[in-house]
């Protein structure tokens, strides 16, 4: 316990943490903060403290998943918030600190997302039960950062506003052909067709997502205009007026960034527009932590802005606009975390207690990383021809207002089953 105690004493300064070891001994860290609840945890075995001290992210996550770290007062989100708030990204070295060379090598090897491996990595996360995603996502099942025009907005409103915000940057015209790379369950593709009268091809590597997306297009009566295919972006042919990619670039991997942008440029018409929405690092390039790599997103990597721009500029794509969404994913993650926590019994029934704690730990990590850590969301708008867009950004605001005026949840846009169906 002495090694963990030394680590906690160095990190926890503001806020009160009480750790009870396997023998019942108590260790106190930090000072009470009137704005923060006290956190009390119990370690169930002698080895738990050492495992956490050796690798706080991997060891701590596994200890919580396996019931070796038990929350006595507060939730896992309170514990992670206590740690992260005491060591925010802007202080010291941030996320770019020294890491073991072996861990860096493993992380870099994990980013080699060849085509077959990419499909396997996608299936690991996105081919989980539909019922799981219905328990915590919005009605349209948007599994990416929402856009909060007001932090008090509902998740459904924020996700509808996200779609309008993205659509406004595409400068859409009726009848255009749009490629949606990483289309998920089809929500964005169906939305663009509905509000802008465009034809959309959505591509995914998830067989489960493909089934749902195709069913939704059929039910909406737009299957001839909104189509979905199970295909890798590297295998797409033809040209498109617009390309949109939301929450997919995190799975490409740095070794393949230039391939991704070369392919996008070849698919984009000379007067075309592309919008890339991705999680990003505020600092220099880094590595994916071992816990996330092992349990949540194998092959996943969050790029630094420099890595994105370096890869895209070599393809002669023009970066026409960049926006940094600083806090929106923290707000999004809070909604997801609360919904998962409230639906604990259903998730345990669907999987088991260990899976529930894993998913809860994952979403708690999302919240604190975007509150205090080095992660943000980037929206990057690309063009091939400098004359492809108006010379001011006024068109974005005008289009966004127009799209937001369209009812965000029509019968054909909704996906979530009724509560009675979930209860069956």
C-alpha atoms as one frame of an Amber mdcrd trajectory, in Angstrom:
protein
   0.000   0.000   0.000   2.925   2.349   0.578   3.555   2.819  -3.154  -0.075
   3.694  -3.884  -0.205   5.959  -0.831   2.856   7.820  -2.078   1.245   8.308
  -5.489  -2.076   9.486  -4.069  -0.401  11.911  -1.666   1.385  13.499  -4.602
  -1.749  13.800  -6.786  -4.713  14.445  -4.483  -4.446  17.940  -3.014  -7.927
  19.418  -3.294 -10.851  17.215  -2.293 -10.961  14.416   0.253 -10.138  10.774
  -0.492 -10.285   7.963   2.047  -8.833   4.581   1.057  -9.563   1.498   3.171
  -7.182  -1.360   2.499  -7.932  -5.089   2.706  -7.072  -5.160   6.411  -9.355
  -2.242   7.249  -6.583   0.340   7.659  -7.566   3.842   6.564  -5.467   6.282
   4.535  -6.563   9.889   4.036  -5.507  12.175   1.204  -6.224  15.776   0.260
  -8.283  18.327   2.141 -12.078  18.765   2.259 -13.542  20.903  -0.512 -17.049
  22.343   0.053 -17.736  22.046  -3.681 -16.783  18.378  -3.861 -18.190  15.321
  -2.124 -15.878  13.059  -0.145 -14.812   9.888  -1.922 -14.287   6.634  -0.025
 -12.987   3.454  -1.665 -12.158   0.009  -0.334  -9.539  -2.375  -1.711 -10.548
  -6.010  -1.295  -7.157  -7.721  -1.519  -3.492  -7.070  -0.788  -2.421  -7.053
  -4.447  -4.946  -4.420  -5.629  -2.961  -1.445  -4.315   0.210  -2.574  -6.079
  -1.569  -3.205  -9.387  -3.097   0.280  -9.319   0.170   1.972  -8.328   2.145
   0.268 -11.102  -0.268   1.370 -13.835  -3.067   3.622 -12.536  -5.121   3.590
 -15.744  -4.927  -0.107 -16.555  -4.662  -1.340 -12.964  -7.307   1.030 -11.659
  -9.750   0.202 -14.440  -9.312  -3.531 -14.031  -9.569  -3.299 -10.243 -12.912
  -1.511 -10.548 -14.190  -3.887 -13.242 -13.279  -6.952 -11.190 -14.699  -5.717
  -7.897 -11.296  -5.308  -6.238 -11.801  -1.539  -5.921 -15.202  -0.877  -4.359
 -16.882   2.517  -4.118 -18.086   3.077  -0.526 -18.970   6.782  -0.831 -19.400
   8.464  -4.188 -19.360   6.927  -7.671 -16.528   5.985  -9.971 -17.070   9.313
 -11.756 -16.408  11.134  -8.468 -13.156   9.227  -8.022 -11.874   9.888 -11.535
 -12.983  13.510 -11.342 -11.014  13.896  -8.108  -7.856  12.560  -9.754  -8.180
  14.440 -13.058  -9.161  17.780 -11.527  -6.002  17.671  -9.423  -3.856  17.051
 -12.501  -5.402  19.014 -15.410  -3.859  18.915 -18.866  -2.648  22.502 -18.781
  -0.431  21.881 -15.773   3.062  20.453 -16.229   3.818  18.113 -19.093   0.180
  17.179 -19.682  -0.466  14.117 -21.810   2.898  14.384 -23.493   4.920  13.125
 -20.523   7.455  10.343 -20.507   6.044   6.863 -21.051   7.674   3.489 -21.039
   9.160   2.714 -24.447   7.585  -0.755 -24.413   4.129   0.720 -23.926   4.717
   3.179 -26.750   5.818   0.391 -29.091   2.765  -1.749 -28.291   0.495   1.230
 -28.781   2.006   2.044 -32.156   1.782  -1.543 -33.358  -1.881  -1.511 -32.317
  -2.519   1.412 -34.688  -1.712  -0.679 -37.769  -5.294  -1.025 -38.948  -5.003
  -3.168 -42.030  -8.348  -3.832 -43.681  -9.159  -7.181 -42.058  -7.976  -5.971
 -38.686 -10.040  -2.787 -39.042 -13.191  -4.877 -39.451 -12.323  -6.935 -36.370
 -11.653  -3.818 -34.302 -14.965  -2.270 -35.348 -16.855  -5.453 -34.489 -15.281
  -5.528 -31.008 -17.087  -2.320 -30.055 -19.911  -1.590 -32.479 -21.355  -5.081
 -32.883 -22.421  -5.230 -29.246 -26.126  -5.650 -28.542 -28.420  -2.983 -30.009
 -30.216  -2.932 -26.686 -27.094  -1.683 -24.926 -26.834   1.362 -27.187 -30.558
   2.034 -26.920 -30.193   2.250 -23.150 -27.871   5.257 -23.174 -27.782   6.958
 -26.590 -30.313   9.438 -27.959 -33.334   8.388 -30.002 -31.375   8.645 -33.268
 -28.493   6.638 -31.796 -25.787   9.231 -32.418 -22.617   7.787 -30.901 -20.378
  10.848 -31.162 -19.960  14.246 -29.542 -23.193  16.248 -29.412 -23.372  20.022
 -29.894 -24.757  21.955 -26.939 -25.973  25.433 -27.841 -26.907  25.509 -24.153
 -25.327  23.162 -21.551 -28.803  22.596 -20.156 -30.193  21.139 -23.391 -31.359
  17.537 -23.542 -29.171  14.933 -25.212 -31.674  14.502 -28.053 -31.708  18.250
 -28.720 -27.914  18.467 -28.630 -27.509  15.571 -31.045 -30.043  17.110 -33.443
 -28.123  20.390 -33.221 -24.882  18.500 -33.920 -26.285  17.179 -37.173 -27.428
  20.662 -38.196 -24.035  22.111 -37.278 -22.222  19.574 -39.442 -24.669  19.827
 -42.329 -24.263  23.614 -42.404 -20.545  23.235 -43.118 -21.118  20.978 -46.127
 -22.768  23.738 -48.194 -25.314  21.249 -49.493 -27.413  21.654 -52.642 -30.443
  19.501 -53.628 -29.604  16.437 -55.666 -25.948  16.254 -54.658 -24.269  12.934
 -53.962 -22.830  12.556 -50.457 -20.487   9.903 -49.045 -20.777   9.202 -45.302
 -17.618   7.386 -44.159 -18.341   5.500 -40.945 -22.109   5.932 -41.128 -22.967
   4.151 -37.876 -26.651   3.294 -37.624 -27.521   5.669 -40.460 -28.744   8.700
 -38.545 -26.554  11.306 -40.243 -27.200   9.975 -43.746 -30.962   9.949 -43.225
 -30.826  13.428 -41.708 -28.911  14.923 -44.644 -31.376  13.428 -47.103 -34.315
  14.775 -45.129 -33.168  18.353 -44.581 -31.127  18.960 -47.740 -32.684  16.678
 -50.408 -29.407  14.900 -51.203 -28.535  11.306 -52.088 -26.266   9.574 -49.596
 -24.088   6.471 -49.588 -23.155   5.415 -46.064 -20.351   2.925 -45.509 -19.495
   0.947 -42.387 -17.491  -2.084 -41.284 -20.081  -3.115 -38.696 -22.500  -5.777
 -39.851 -24.924  -4.966 -37.044 -24.943  -1.265 -37.870 -25.479  -2.057 -41.544
 -28.622  -4.084 -40.802 -30.121  -1.292 -38.735 -29.208   1.472 -41.188 -30.725
  -0.372 -44.151 -33.884  -1.120 -42.196 -34.249   2.525 -41.236 -33.904   3.662
 -44.853 -36.551   1.151 -45.933 -38.926   2.229 -43.181 -38.414   5.884 -44.085
 -39.188   5.139 -47.740 -35.848   6.529 -48.957 -33.879   3.342 -49.637 -33.386
   4.375 -53.287 -31.731   7.637 -52.229 -30.025   6.656 -48.974 -27.994   3.491
 -49.376 -25.643   1.672 -47.037 -22.799  -0.716 -47.799 -20.415  -2.901 -45.787
 -17.157  -1.712 -47.296 -13.801  -0.234 -46.306 -13.205   3.391 -47.305 -10.133
   2.222 -49.226 -12.315   0.176 -51.582 -14.814   2.869 -52.611 -14.885   4.019
 -56.255 -16.558   6.938 -57.998 -16.848  10.618 -57.109 -18.994  12.573 -54.673
 -20.057  16.180 -54.295 -19.672  16.000 -50.540 -17.943  13.742 -48.005 -18.764
  13.623 -44.323 -17.084  11.495 -41.666 -18.137  11.642 -38.024 -16.346   9.687
 -35.298 -14.567   7.349 -37.693 -11.121   8.942 -38.053 -10.212   7.788 -34.529
 -10.101   4.241 -35.947  -7.908   4.959 -38.980  -4.509   4.988 -37.237  -1.572
   7.338 -37.996   0.148   4.932 -40.430  -2.941   5.212 -42.643  -3.707   8.946
 -42.416  -2.139   9.804 -45.775  -3.978   6.902 -47.412  -7.247   8.166 -45.921
  -6.789  11.708 -47.219  -5.504  10.593 -50.629  -8.595   8.437 -51.014 -10.908
  11.225 -49.888  -9.346  13.637 -52.370  -9.751  11.141 -55.198 -13.405  10.604
 -54.285 -14.198  14.302 -53.920 -15.225  16.256 -57.021 -13.074  19.287 -57.899
 -15.691  21.663 -56.438 -16.529  19.329 -53.547 -16.570  19.876 -49.786 -15.566
  17.474 -47.011 -16.268  17.696 -43.282 -14.247  15.609 -40.832 -15.473  15.406
 -37.215 -13.051  13.664 -34.869 -11.848  13.544 -31.293  -8.415  15.134 -31.094
  -5.538  15.944 -28.757  -4.810  19.522 -27.795  -1.109  18.832 -27.446   1.498
  16.828 -29.267   0.994  13.254 -30.556   0.673  10.601 -27.853  -0.480   7.024
 -27.343  -3.745   5.319 -26.462  -3.798   4.234 -22.829  -3.544   0.493 -22.224
  -6.995   0.077 -20.619  -8.853   1.716 -23.517  -6.762  -0.185 -26.034  -7.460
  -3.505 -24.336 -11.143  -3.230 -23.449 -12.860  -0.489 -25.452 -11.218   0.551
 -28.728  -8.544  -1.864 -29.953  -6.674  -0.138 -32.742  -8.101   3.245 -31.762
  -5.978   6.387 -31.543  -6.830  10.041 -30.871  -4.834  12.259 -33.251  -3.158
  15.563 -32.531  -4.211  18.363 -34.851  -0.666  18.447 -36.204  -0.944  14.811
 -37.299  -4.191  15.457 -39.167  -2.940  18.580 -40.921   0.428  17.061 -41.784
  -1.268  14.147 -43.526  -3.923  16.175 -45.330  -1.710  18.995 -46.588   0.382
  16.551 -48.605  -2.677  15.645 -50.673  -3.292  19.271 -51.716  -6.593  19.403
 -49.836  -7.300  22.936 -48.633  -8.197  23.235 -44.954 -10.944  25.837 -45.273
 -12.225  25.897 -41.690 -11.362  24.411 -38.286 -13.479  24.472 -35.129 -12.491
  23.147 -31.714 -15.364  21.869 -29.564 -13.788  22.141 -26.113 -16.486  21.085
 -23.640 -19.215  19.507 -25.728 -18.001  15.931 -25.289 -17.852  16.362 -21.508
 -21.535  17.343 -21.580 -22.305  14.440 -23.921 -20.431  11.975 -21.720 -22.306
  13.161 -18.625 -25.615  12.243 -20.261 -24.299   8.840 -21.348 -22.783   8.101
 -17.940 -25.980   8.984 -16.060 -28.120   6.881 -18.390 -25.821   3.885 -18.051
 -25.752   4.225 -14.261 -29.546   4.476 -14.124 -29.885   1.405 -16.356 -27.498
  -0.746 -14.331 -29.968  -3.608 -13.781 -30.818  -3.853 -17.474 -27.146  -3.873
 -18.490 -26.254  -6.478 -15.873 -29.093  -8.648 -17.183 -27.920  -8.121 -20.753
 -24.262  -8.882 -19.923 -23.032  -9.075 -16.310 -21.820  -6.911 -13.438 -18.255
  -6.812 -14.738 -19.366  -5.499 -18.130 -21.502  -2.833 -16.467 -18.565  -1.602
 -14.391 -16.321  -1.631 -17.472 -18.779   0.485 -19.447 -19.364   2.833 -16.530
 -15.601   3.289 -16.049 -15.208   3.983 -19.780 -17.860   6.711 -19.798 -16.612
   8.241 -16.540 -13.228   8.463 -18.224 -14.792  10.243 -21.199 -16.312  12.871
 -18.915 -13.163  13.719 -16.965 -10.863  13.558 -19.983 -12.887  16.250 -21.738
 -13.384  18.258 -18.549  -9.752  18.373 -17.517  -7.620  16.334 -19.905  -6.071
  17.003 -23.270  -8.970  15.848 -25.449 -11.326  17.969 -27.554 -13.313  17.532
 -30.747 -12.168  18.989 -34.050 -14.335  19.755 -37.048 -12.205  20.254 -40.157
 -13.666  21.426 -43.443 -11.719  20.569 -46.599 -12.034  21.657 -50.242 -10.036
  21.020 -53.412 -10.758  24.364 -55.086 -10.445  27.658 -53.190 -13.523  28.924
 -55.057 -15.768  26.054 -53.903 -17.236  28.010 -50.969 -18.406  31.566 -50.268
 -15.602  33.811 -49.030 -17.227  34.366 -45.617 -18.712  31.925 -43.118 -22.180
  33.530 -43.139 -23.581  30.643 -45.189 -22.934  28.280 -42.260 -25.100  30.234
 -39.811 -27.868  30.673 -42.368 -27.950  26.955 -43.206 -27.727  25.907 -39.555
 -30.750  28.018 -38.640 -32.644  26.540 -41.565 -31.798  22.944 -40.673 -32.548
  23.429 -36.982 -36.016  24.665 -37.928 -36.724  21.217 -39.372 -38.324  18.974
 -36.709 -35.388  16.926 -35.311 -37.397  13.799 -34.514 -39.903  12.771 -37.135
 -41.381   9.272 -37.275 -38.838   8.239 -39.880 -35.899   9.755 -38.007 -36.554
   7.958 -34.727 -34.814   4.693 -33.968 -35.185   3.848 -30.289 -37.799   1.162
 -29.540 -40.626   1.875 -27.180 -40.084   1.285 -23.466 -42.433  -1.682 -23.672
 -40.149  -3.292 -26.244 -37.093  -2.781 -24.046 -38.907  -4.399 -21.148 -39.662
  -7.587 -23.036
